């Protein structure tokens, strides 16, 4: 897969569980992030549990590098953001994901986002090395996120402003013409007439208007119109058979 320009590196500091590493890699690939760096992973690297949880993200292009320290992991970065939900008593700017994205895009070189391990999050020493703190709008009474979930929020926030192509480039069928739609509505109304739906007659105009407004809002495709007209016909035939059976 192609690395999106300016895409930040994701750095996991002292991650414990291989499952979280793999899940983080998976969501990174989902949103076009492929530079994953691990600082002193507890269980070393490679990790079979991470491979299983990645769902093929490593084969899809997520590249993993392992470092002994945060300093070496961020050595090539011009901007470093630290994710934390706790006040650290440090004089650092605090940005949300939109602000983080703006700063990343304005950085000529590589940017990185730091995430702490499962047990205690980022140590103060790592936060000290960051240019700013990235904060999520979590509920103050329950602010702790799973490591992979925290990466997922950042990955989605990064992609949200990057104008990625939609998953589906075109509708599956052409839109219904007004002629087709009108024919369907008249067909439906004719069967409703036969069933005695438009009673009392004085309300007929409003009832037809309500039905047509609902049909027009639906944005029908040509195939949907054909299917619905087939359904109307089947109901009409079935009603006729029931009438013959009663007679």
KAQUI-V927357 format. One record per residue. RES is the residue in one small letter. PSI is psi in whole degrees, 0 to 359 (999 if undefined). OMEGA is omega in whole degrees, 0 to 359 (none if undefined). NEAR is the number of other C-alpha atoms within 12 Angstrom. Layout:
BEGIN
res->RES psi->PSI omega->OMEGA near->NEAR
res->RES psi->PSI omega->OMEGA near->NEAR
END
This chain:
BEGIN
res->x psi->156 omega->182 near->18
res->x psi->131 omega->176 near->15
res->x psi->128 omega->178 near->20
res->x psi->136 omega->182 near->22
res->x psi->139 omega->179 near->23
res->x psi->4 omega->182 near->29
res->x psi->131 omega->182 near->39
res->x psi->156 omega->170 near->44
res->x psi->145 omega->174 near->43
res->x psi->123 omega->183 near->48
res->x psi->119 omega->177 near->50
res->x psi->118 omega->184 near->48
res->x psi->117 omega->180 near->42
res->x psi->51 omega->177 near->36
res->x psi->146 omega->183 near->36
res->x psi->313 omega->189 near->30
res->x psi->128 omega->177 near->31
res->x psi->328 omega->179 near->31
res->x psi->320 omega->179 near->27
res->x psi->324 omega->177 near->37
res->x psi->314 omega->180 near->52
res->x psi->318 omega->179 near->40
res->x psi->323 omega->177 near->32
res->x psi->318 omega->178 near->47
res->x psi->320 omega->180 near->45
res->x psi->311 omega->183 near->36
res->x psi->332 omega->174 near->37
res->x psi->312 omega->180 near->46
res->x psi->324 omega->177 near->35
res->x psi->322 omega->187 near->32
res->x psi->23 omega->170 near->35
res->x psi->28 omega->176 near->37
res->x psi->129 omega->188 near->43
res->x psi->3 omega->181 near->35
res->x psi->98 omega->181 near->40
res->x psi->125 omega->181 near->40
res->x psi->135 omega->180 near->38
res->x psi->130 omega->176 near->44
res->x psi->114 omega->176 near->34
res->x psi->59 omega->177 near->25
res->x psi->136 omega->187 near->31
res->x psi->318 omega->185 near->22
res->x psi->17 omega->178 near->21
res->x psi->185 omega->180 near->22
res->x psi->139 omega->4 near->26
res->x psi->166 omega->185 near->22
res->x psi->116 omega->182 near->25
res->x psi->324 omega->180 near->19
res->x psi->324 omega->178 near->20
res->x psi->320 omega->180 near->30
res->x psi->316 omega->181 near->27
res->x psi->314 omega->183 near->22
res->x psi->344 omega->184 near->23
res->x psi->342 omega->180 near->30
res->x psi->34 omega->178 near->25
res->x psi->9 omega->182 near->22
res->x psi->326 omega->180 near->31
res->x psi->319 omega->176 near->33
res->x psi->332 omega->181 near->18
res->x psi->352 omega->174 near->23
res->x psi->352 omega->178 near->23
res->x psi->117 omega->183 near->34
res->x psi->131 omega->182 near->28
res->x psi->132 omega->171 near->32
res->x psi->143 omega->183 near->26
res->x psi->137 omega->181 near->29
res->x psi->154 omega->178 near->23
res->x psi->325 omega->186 near->20
res->x psi->161 omega->175 near->23
res->x psi->321 omega->182 near->37
res->x psi->317 omega->181 near->24
res->x psi->329 omega->181 near->20
res->x psi->330 omega->183 near->33
res->x psi->11 omega->187 near->38
res->x psi->327 omega->183 near->20
res->x psi->12 omega->186 near->17
res->x psi->137 omega->177 near->29
res->x psi->344 omega->178 near->24
res->x psi->132 omega->178 near->32
res->x psi->128 omega->177 near->39
res->x psi->137 omega->180 near->42
res->x psi->128 omega->177 near->46
res->x psi->127 omega->177 near->46
res->x psi->145 omega->178 near->37
res->x psi->0 omega->184 near->29
res->x psi->144 omega->175 near->27
res->x psi->128 omega->183 near->19
res->x psi->2 omega->181 near->22
res->x psi->30 omega->181 near->11
res->x psi->144 omega->178 near->17
res->x psi->82 omega->179 near->13
res->x psi->145 omega->175 near->20
res->x psi->147 omega->178 near->23
res->x psi->128 omega->183 near->28
res->x psi->152 omega->170 near->24
res->x psi->186 omega->185 near->26
res->x psi->325 omega->178 near->32
res->x psi->318 omega->178 near->25
res->x psi->322 omega->177 near->23
res->x psi->316 omega->180 near->36
res->x psi->318 omega->179 near->31
res->x psi->319 omega->180 near->22
res->x psi->321 omega->179 near->32
res->x psi->315 omega->181 near->34
res->x psi->334 omega->179 near->25
res->x psi->355 omega->181 near->18
res->x psi->119 omega->182 near->21
res->x psi->320 omega->183 near->16
res->x psi->205 omega->182 near->21
res->x psi->140 omega->172 near->27
res->x psi->159 omega->180 near->36
res->x psi->149 omega->175 near->46
res->x psi->125 omega->182 near->50
res->x psi->136 omega->175 near->48
res->x psi->137 omega->180 near->48
res->x psi->168 omega->179 near->41
res->x psi->171 omega->186 near->34
res->x psi->324 omega->189 near->27
res->x psi->314 omega->188 near->18
res->x psi->4 omega->181 near->20
res->x psi->198 omega->182 near->30
res->x psi->135 omega->174 near->34
res->x psi->156 omega->180 near->26
res->x psi->326 omega->181 near->23
res->x psi->325 omega->179 near->18
res->x psi->320 omega->179 near->34
res->x psi->325 omega->180 near->35
res->x psi->329 omega->182 near->25
res->x psi->354 omega->185 near->29
res->x psi->151 omega->177 near->34
res->x psi->330 omega->182 near->30
res->x psi->164 omega->178 near->32
res->x psi->130 omega->176 near->38
res->x psi->121 omega->183 near->38
res->x psi->141 omega->177 near->34
res->x psi->154 omega->180 near->30
res->x psi->55 omega->181 near->22
res->x psi->160 omega->177 near->17
res->x psi->130 omega->185 near->11
res->x psi->336 omega->181 near->13
res->x psi->348 omega->180 near->9
res->x psi->78 omega->190 near->12
res->x psi->352 omega->185 near->18
res->x psi->126 omega->178 near->25
res->x psi->146 omega->169 near->30
res->x psi->147 omega->184 near->26
res->x psi->310 omega->181 near->38
res->x psi->325 omega->177 near->35
res->x psi->320 omega->179 near->25
res->x psi->319 omega->176 near->40
res->x psi->321 omega->181 near->43
res->x psi->318 omega->179 near->33
res->x psi->315 omega->180 near->31
res->x psi->318 omega->181 near->44
res->x psi->316 omega->178 near->37
res->x psi->317 omega->179 near->26
res->x psi->325 omega->177 near->31
res->x psi->312 omega->184 near->38
res->x psi->331 omega->185 near->31
res->x psi->325 omega->181 near->21
res->x psi->12 omega->187 near->21
res->x psi->5 omega->178 near->23
res->x psi->50 omega->177 near->14
res->x psi->150 omega->179 near->17
res->x psi->146 omega->179 near->13
res->x psi->156 omega->181 near->11
res->x psi->330 omega->180 near->10
res->x psi->116 omega->188 near->8
res->x psi->336 omega->185 near->9
res->x psi->155 omega->177 near->10
res->x psi->154 omega->183 near->14
res->x psi->342 omega->181 near->12
res->x psi->158 omega->180 near->16
res->x psi->151 omega->179 near->15
res->x psi->150 omega->178 near->21
res->x psi->141 omega->174 near->23
res->x psi->161 omega->177 near->20
res->x psi->328 omega->178 near->18
res->x psi->315 omega->179 near->14
res->x psi->316 omega->182 near->25
res->x psi->317 omega->179 near->31
res->x psi->319 omega->178 near->23
res->x psi->319 omega->179 near->21
res->x psi->316 omega->181 near->33
res->x psi->318 omega->179 near->29
res->x psi->322 omega->176 near->21
res->x psi->313 omega->180 near->25
res->x psi->315 omega->181 near->30
res->x psi->323 omega->179 near->28
res->x psi->318 omega->179 near->20
res->x psi->324 omega->176 near->24
res->x psi->323 omega->176 near->23
res->x psi->313 omega->181 near->19
res->x psi->330 omega->180 near->16
res->x psi->357 omega->179 near->16
res->x psi->29 omega->183 near->13
res->x psi->322 omega->188 near->17
res->x psi->67 omega->178 near->22
res->x psi->143 omega->355 near->16
res->x psi->157 omega->185 near->12
res->x psi->329 omega->182 near->13
res->x psi->337 omega->181 near->10
res->x psi->0 omega->185 near->13
res->x psi->313 omega->183 near->18
res->x psi->316 omega->181 near->15
res->x psi->321 omega->181 near->15
res->x psi->317 omega->177 near->20
res->x psi->317 omega->180 near->25
res->x psi->316 omega->180 near->17
res->x psi->316 omega->179 near->16
res->x psi->315 omega->182 near->22
res->x psi->323 omega->177 near->23
res->x psi->318 omega->180 near->16
res->x psi->316 omega->180 near->15
res->x psi->320 omega->183 near->27
res->x psi->325 omega->181 near->23
res->x psi->338 omega->191 near->12
res->x psi->344 omega->179 near->15
res->x psi->54 omega->185 near->20
res->x psi->146 omega->168 near->27
res->x psi->166 omega->180 near->24
res->x psi->320 omega->179 near->24
res->x psi->321 omega->179 near->21
res->x psi->322 omega->177 near->23
res->x psi->315 omega->180 near->31
res->x psi->318 omega->180 near->23
res->x psi->317 omega->182 near->18
res->x psi->321 omega->178 near->23
res->x psi->325 omega->175 near->26
res->x psi->321 omega->178 near->17
res->x psi->319 omega->178 near->18
res->x psi->315 omega->180 near->23
res->x psi->317 omega->181 near->20
res->x psi->319 omega->178 near->16
res->x psi->320 omega->180 near->20
res->x psi->317 omega->179 near->23
res->x psi->316 omega->179 near->15
res->x psi->322 omega->178 near->14
res->x psi->322 omega->178 near->18
res->x psi->320 omega->179 near->17
res->x psi->320 omega->180 near->13
res->x psi->322 omega->180 near->12
res->x psi->318 omega->179 near->12
res->x psi->318 omega->181 near->10
res->x psi->320 omega->180 near->9
res->x psi->322 omega->181 near->8
res->x psi->999 omega->none near->7
END
